Amino acid sequence: MINRNFIPHLSLQSKVLLFITVLFLLMVFQAVYLVAHEYRLLRDEINTRATVLSQALAEMSREPLLSLYITRLEEQLDSMLIEGEFNYALVVSNDYRVLADTRRQYEGWILTGPIAEDFQLFNYRDSVKARAPIYLKEELVGMVEIRLSLAGMQSQVRKNSLMAAGIFLIEIFFAVLFAWFLEQQVVVPLRTVAETADRIPTVFEIGHIPSPIRAGVEIKTVVAAINAMQVRLNRHIQLETIGKMASSLAHEIRNPLEAMNGAVEILSGAVGDDKRFYLRIIREEISNLNTYLTEFLAFSTTGKQPLIPIDAVPLVEHVLRLLRPLFSSSDIRLSSSLEPCTVSGNPEELNRLLVNLLLNSIEAQPEKGGWIRISLVQKQDIVELQVEDRGHGIPEDLLARVFEPYMTSKEKGTGLGLSFCRTVVERQGGTISIESEENKGTTVTVRMKVYG
C-alpha cells in the first residue's frame, strides 16, 4: 500500500522528475493509442473503398459479361488502375473462366475455388481482397474480384509514427533541459542558501547570505527577504534583551541618583561658595545620567504604543517653540513649510522624535549661524516630514551605520538618538531615511501613515 505522505516528503527535484516520468508515460501511451487508432481508421477506409469499388464494378460488368464484350470489361478494369492502391482486378464467368484481368497474362485461365455467391471481404497483412457476385434475375452469372494494397496506408502510418517519435524525442530533450534549468536556477541556489543559513552561528552575529549568481529573480528576492528578516529579528531580540536589562536597572540606578540629588541639595546650604562649584558638577552629572537612562529606556522599549490621530502642525509648532531659545542663542535661521495633516501615532514619542532630529541639526551647525528647514507635506496616504540643514554633514563611512545603537561621532553623545528615532518610526508603521554629504548638509526624511 502506497504511503500518502510519500510524495510530500520528496525533494523538489524528485517531485519534478516524478512528474516528468509520469508525463512521459502518458505521452507514450497517447502516441501508441493515436497510431493504433489511425491504423484502424485507415484500414476501415480501405475496406470501405474495396467494398464500394467491387460492388460498382460488378454492377458495370453485368452487361459486357452477358454479351462477352471482353474489350469493354478490360477497359472498365483498366480504369480502376488509376487508384494507386490496386494490385489487380478481374472478372470471372460462372464457368470459372477469367474473362478480363488487369494482369493480362491471366486472362483465359480457370479460377480455382468457388465463385462467391455473396459479397466477401478478406483482410491480409499487406492487402485487402473483395469479391462481389454478378447476378442476372437471381441467376449467378459471374464474379468480380479486386485486391487493394495496404502499402500506402502502412507508409503513412510509419511516417506519422516517426513524426510522433521525433516530437517525443524533442519533448524529452526540452524536459531534460527544463530539469537541468530547474537544478541550476532553483535547487542548487536553494541548497546554497540553506547551507549558508545553517552556518550563521547566532542571532547576534548577523550573517549575510550572498545572492546566488545563477538563481532566478524569485530566489534572489527570497534571499534578500531572509537577510532583511534576519536584521529585523536581530534588532528586535537586541531591543528585547536591552529592554529587560533596562527595566531591572532603572530601579537600581534611579533610586541612588535621587538619593544623591537630595544629598546635594542638603549640602548646598552647608558649604561655602568656593565648594558649590563641585556640587554643581555633581548635579550636572546626575542630570546627564538621568537623561541617558531616559533615552536608554525609550530606545529599548519593544512593546507597541497606542496610536491615536495627531494633528501634526500643532505638534511641530510646539517643538519649535520649545527649541526657539537654542535657535536664537546659536543665531540659526529657521524656515518652515507646514501643510495641515493628521497622522497616526503616539504624541509623546513623536514629540521626542522631532526634538532629537532638530537637536542633531542644531549640533551640526557651526558655532554661530546656520540654516535649518523643516517641512510637512501630505502625499496621498503618506505624511512626509523633512528636517534639512546645511551643517557639517555625516562622513560617508558612517552614513550606513547612523541608526546602529551606540554609534556616534560626538564626544558626549550616547549614540541612541537616531536609533530611538528609527524604533519610534518603525513602531508606528513608518520609515526614516537620511541623505547627507560631508560639509554640505543633511536631510532626514520621515514617512508616516495618514490617520484612517
C-alpha positions in Angstrom: 0.0 0.0 0.0 1.4 3.4 -1.0 2.0 5.8 1.8 0.1 9.0 1.3 2.9 11.0 2.9 5.4 9.7 0.4 5.1 12.5 -2.2 5.0 15.5 0.3 8.4 14.3 1.8 10.1 14.1 -1.6 12.5 16.9 -2.6 11.5 19.4 -5.2 13.9 17.8 -7.7 12.4 14.3 -7.1 8.9 15.7 -7.5 9.8 17.3 -10.8 11.5 14.1 -12.0 8.4 12.0 -10.9 6.1 14.4 -12.7 8.2 14.3 -15.9 8.3 10.5 -15.8 4.5 10.3 -15.4 4.1 12.8 -18.2 6.4 10.8 -20.4 4.4 7.6 -19.8 1.2 9.4 -20.6 2.7 10.8 -23.8 3.9 7.3 -24.9 0.5 5.8 -24.2 -1.1 8.6 -26.1 1.2 8.2 -29.1 0.7 4.4 -29.2 -3.1 4.9 -28.9 -3.1 7.5 -31.7 -1.0 5.4 -34.1 -3.2 2.3 -33.5 -6.3 4.4 -33.9 -5.0 5.9 -37.1 -4.1 2.4 -38.4 -7.6 1.2 -37.7 -9.3 4.2 -39.3 -7.1 3.8 -42.5 -7.8 0.1 -42.7 -11.6 0.7 -42.3 -11.3 3.3 -45.1 -9.5 0.8 -47.4 -12.2 -1.8 -46.6 -15.0 0.6 -47.4 -13.3 1.6 -50.7 -12.8 -2.1 -51.6 -16.5 -2.8 -50.9 -17.8 0.1 -52.9 -15.4 -0.4 -55.9 -16.1 -4.2 -56.1 -19.8 -3.7 -56.0 -19.8 -0.9 -58.5 -17.5 -2.9 -60.8 -19.9 -5.9 -60.5 -22.8 -3.7 -61.5 -21.0 -2.3 -64.5 -19.7 -5.7 -65.7 -23.1 -7.4 -65.9 -24.0 -6.3 -69.5 -20.5 -6.8 -71.0 -20.3 -10.2 -69.3 -23.5 -11.4 -70.9 -22.5 -10.2 -74.3 -19.0 -11.4 -73.8 -17.8 -7.9 -74.7 -14.3 -8.6 -73.4 -12.8 -5.4 -74.6 -15.3 -3.4 -72.6 -14.6 -5.4 -69.5 -10.9 -4.8 -69.9 -11.5 -1.0 -70.3 -13.5 -1.0 -67.1 -10.8 -2.9 -65.2 -8.1 -0.6 -66.6 -10.0 2.4 -65.4 -9.6 1.1 -61.9 -5.9 1.1 -62.1 -6.0 4.9 -61.6 -6.4 4.1 -58.0 -2.9 3.8 -56.6 -3.8 1.0 -54.1 -4.9 -1.5 -56.7 -3.0 -4.8 -57.0 -5.3 -6.3 -59.6 -9.0 -6.6 -60.6 -10.6 -9.4 -62.6 -14.0 -10.6 -63.9 -14.8 -14.3 -63.8 -17.8 -16.1 -65.6 -19.9 -18.7 -63.9 -17.9 -21.4 -65.6 -14.8 -20.2 -63.7 -13.0 -18.7 -66.7 -11.2 -15.4 -66.2 -12.7 -13.2 -68.9 -10.7 -10.0 -68.0 -7.8 -9.2 -65.8 -5.7 -6.2 -65.2 -2.8 -8.7 -65.4 -3.3 -9.6 -69.0 -1.3 -12.9 -68.7 -4.0 -14.4 -66.5 -6.9 -13.9 -69.0 -8.5 -17.2 -70.1 -7.2 -19.1 -67.0 -9.6 -21.2 -65.0 -10.2 -19.8 -61.4 -9.5 -22.4 -58.7 -12.0 -22.3 -55.9 -15.7 -21.4 -55.7 -17.4 -18.3 -57.1 -18.7 -16.0 -54.3 -22.4 -16.1 -54.1 -22.4 -13.2 -51.6 -20.1 -10.3 -51.0 -16.9 -11.3 -49.4 -14.1 -9.3 -47.8 -10.7 -10.7 -46.8 -8.1 -8.8 -44.8 -4.5 -9.7 -45.1 -1.4 -8.2 -43.5 -0.4 -6.2 -46.6 -3.7 -6.1 -48.7 -7.5 -6.3 -48.7 -9.4 -8.6 -51.2 -13.1 -8.1 -52.0 -15.3 -10.4 -54.1 -18.7 -9.3 -55.4 -21.1 -11.7 -57.2 -22.8 -10.7 -60.6 -26.5 -11.7 -60.7 -28.9 -11.6 -63.6 -32.5 -12.2 -62.5 -31.3 -14.0 -59.4 -29.0 -16.2 -61.5 -25.3 -16.1 -60.7 -23.5 -15.3 -63.9 -20.1 -14.3 -62.7 -18.0 -12.6 -60.0 -15.7 -9.6 -59.7 -12.5 -9.7 -57.5 -10.3 -6.8 -56.6 -7.3 -6.6 -54.4 -6.1 -3.3 -52.8 -2.6 -2.9 -51.4 -2.0 -1.5 -47.9 1.5 -0.3 -48.7 0.4 3.4 -48.9 -1.5 3.2 -45.7 1.4 1.5 -43.9 3.8 4.1 -45.3 1.5 6.9 -43.9 1.4 5.1 -40.5 5.2 4.7 -40.4 5.6 8.4 -41.4 3.2 9.5 -38.7 4.9 7.2 -36.2 8.3 8.6 -37.0 6.9 12.1 -36.6 5.4 11.2 -33.2 8.7 9.7 -32.2 10.5 12.8 -33.3 8.1 15.0 -31.3 8.5 12.7 -28.3 12.4 13.0 -28.5 12.1 16.8 -28.8 9.9 16.8 -25.7 12.3 14.6 -23.9 15.1 17.0 -24.8 13.2 20.0 -23.5 12.2 18.1 -20.4 15.8 17.3 -19.6 16.7 20.9 -20.4 14.0 22.0 -18.0 15.2 19.7 -15.3 18.8 21.0 -15.7 17.5 24.6 -15.7 15.5 23.8 -12.5 18.5 22.3 -11.0 20.7 25.3 -11.7 18.1 28.1 -11.1 16.2 26.7 -8.1 17.6 23.5 -6.5 21.3 24.5 -6.3 20.6 28.1 -5.2 18.1 26.9 -2.5 20.6 24.4 -1.3 23.3 27.0 -1.1 21.0 29.4 0.7 20.1 26.7 3.2 23.7 25.7 3.8 24.7 29.3 4.3 21.9 29.9 6.7 22.9 26.9 8.7 26.4 28.3 9.1 25.1 31.6 10.7 26.2 30.9 14.3 23.9 33.0 16.5 21.2 35.7 16.1 23.6 38.4 17.5 26.2 37.6 14.9 24.5 38.9 11.8 25.4 36.8 8.8 24.7 37.9 5.2 23.5 35.2 2.8 25.0 36.0 -0.6 22.6 36.1 -3.6 23.3 33.1 -5.8 24.6 34.2 -9.2 22.7 31.7 -11.3 19.4 31.9 -9.4 16.2 33.4 -10.8 14.7 36.7 -9.7 12.4 34.9 -7.3 15.2 33.1 -5.4 17.2 36.4 -5.2 14.1 38.1 -3.8 13.7 35.3 -1.2 17.4 35.7 -0.2 17.0 39.5 0.2 13.9 38.9 2.3 15.7 36.4 4.5 18.6 38.9 5.0 16.2 41.7 5.8 14.2 39.5 8.2 17.4 38.4 10.0 18.4 42.1 10.5 14.9 42.9 11.8 14.9 39.8 14.1 18.3 40.7 15.5 17.2 44.2 16.2 14.0 43.0 17.9 15.9 40.5 20.0 18.6 43.1 20.9 15.9 45.6 21.9 14.0 43.0 23.9 17.2 41.9 25.7 18.2 45.5 26.4 14.6 46.3 27.5 14.7 43.5 30.1 18.0 44.8 31.3 16.8 48.4 31.3 13.7 47.6 33.3 15.7 45.9 36.0 18.5 48.6 36.0 16.2 51.6 36.0 15.0 51.0 39.6 18.6 50.2 40.8 20.1 53.3 39.2 17.4 55.9 39.7 16.9 55.4 43.4 20.6 56.1 44.1 20.5 59.1 41.8 17.5 60.5 43.6 19.3 60.0 46.9 22.5 61.6 45.6 20.4 64.6 44.3 18.7 65.0 47.7 22.1 64.9 49.4 23.5 67.5 47.1 20.5 69.8 47.9 21.2 69.4 51.7 24.9 70.0 51.3 24.4 73.1 49.1 23.3 75.1 52.1 26.1 73.9 54.4 29.2 74.5 52.2 30.8 77.7 51.2 30.7 79.4 47.9 34.1 78.0 46.9 32.7 74.5 47.3 29.4 74.9 45.5 31.2 74.6 42.1 31.7 70.9 42.8 28.1 70.5 43.9 27.1 72.0 40.6 29.2 69.4 38.7 27.6 66.6 40.7 24.1 68.0 39.8 25.0 68.2 36.1 26.4 64.6 36.1 23.3 63.4 37.8 21.2 65.1 35.2 23.2 63.6 32.5 22.8 60.1 34.0 19.0 60.7 34.2 18.9 61.8 30.6 20.9 58.8 29.4 18.7 56.5 31.4 15.6 58.0 29.9 16.9 57.6 26.4 18.1 54.1 27.1 14.6 53.1 28.4 12.8 54.8 25.5 15.1 53.1 22.9 14.8 49.7 24.4 11.0 49.7 24.7 9.7 47.0 22.3 6.0 47.0 23.1 3.6 48.7 20.8 2.4 52.1 22.0 -1.2 53.2 21.5 -1.7 55.0 18.2 -4.1 57.9 18.0 -4.9 60.7 15.5 -2.4 63.5 15.9 -2.7 67.0 14.3 0.9 67.2 13.0 1.1 71.0 12.6 0.5 72.0 16.3 2.9 69.2 17.4 5.7 70.6 15.2 5.0 74.2 16.2 5.1 73.2 19.9 8.5 71.6 19.5 9.8 74.7 17.6 8.6 77.0 20.4 10.5 74.8 23.0 13.7 75.0 20.9 13.4 78.6 19.9 15.9 79.8 22.6 18.5 77.4 21.2 17.9 78.7 17.7 18.3 82.3 18.9 21.4 81.6 21.0 23.1 79.9 18.1 22.0 82.5 15.6 20.4 79.8 13.4 17.9 80.8 10.7 14.8 78.6 10.8 12.3 78.2 7.9 9.3 76.0 7.9 6.6 74.8 5.5 3.8 73.0 7.3 0.8 71.6 5.5 -2.2 70.6 7.7 -2.4 66.8 8.1 -3.3 64.2 10.6 -1.0 61.2 11.3 -1.5 58.0 13.3 1.0 57.8 16.2 1.9 58.3 19.8 2.2 62.1 20.6 4.9 61.7 23.3 7.1 59.6 21.1 6.7 61.8 18.0 7.5 64.9 20.2 10.7 63.3 21.3 11.5 62.1 17.8 11.2 65.7 16.4 13.3 67.1 19.3 16.0 64.5 18.6 16.1 65.4 14.9 16.2 69.1 15.5 18.9 68.9 18.2 21.1 66.9 15.8 20.7 69.6 13.2 21.5 72.3 15.7 24.6 70.5 16.9 25.7 70.0 13.2 25.8 73.8 12.6 28.9 76.0 13.0 29.3 77.8 16.4 27.4 80.8 15.2 25.0 81.0 12.3 23.5 78.2 10.3 20.3 77.3 8.5 17.6 74.6 9.2 14.4 74.0 7.3 11.5 71.8 8.4 8.7 70.8 6.1 5.5 68.8 6.5 3.5 67.7 3.4 0.9 65.0 2.7 1.4 62.8 -0.4 -1.8 60.7 -0.8 -1.9 58.4 2.2 1.6 59.3 3.5 2.7 62.3 5.5 6.3 63.2 4.8 8.3 65.1 7.5 11.7 66.5 6.5 14.4 68.2 8.6 17.1 69.7 6.4 20.3 71.6 7.5 23.5 72.9 6.0 25.8 71.7 8.7 29.0 69.6 8.6 27.2 66.5 7.3 27.9 62.9 8.0 31.0 61.1 6.7 30.3 58.5 4.0 31.8 55.7 6.0 29.4 56.4 8.9 26.3 57.1 7.0 25.3 53.5 6.6 25.6 52.9 10.4 23.9 56.0 11.8 20.9 54.1 13.1 23.0 51.5 14.9 22.8 51.7 18.7 25.7 53.5 20.4 27.2 54.6 17.1 28.1 58.3 17.5 30.8 60.7 16.4 30.0 63.2 19.2 32.2 63.4 22.3 29.3 63.5 24.7 26.8 61.6 22.6 25.1 58.4 23.7 24.6 57.1 20.2 20.9 56.3 21.0 19.2 59.3 19.5 18.8 58.1 15.9 18.3 54.5 17.0 15.4 55.8 19.1 14.1 57.7 16.1 14.1 54.6 13.9 12.5 52.5 16.6 9.7 55.0 17.1 9.0 55.4 13.4 9.0 51.7 12.6 6.8 51.0 15.7 4.3 53.4 14.2 4.4 51.8 10.8 6.6 54.4 9.1 10.1 54.7 7.6 13.0 57.0 8.2 16.0 57.7 5.8 19.0 60.0 5.8 20.8 61.7 2.9 24.0 63.5 3.8 27.1 64.9 2.2 30.1 65.9 4.3 30.5 69.7 4.7 27.3 70.3 2.7 24.4 69.2 5.0 22.0 66.5 5.9 18.3 65.8 5.1 16.3 63.4 7.3 13.0 62.2 5.8 10.3 60.6 8.0 7.3 59.0 6.3 4.2 58.2 8.4 0.8 56.9 7.6 -2.2 59.3 7.4 -4.6 58.5 10.2 -7.5 56.4 8.9 
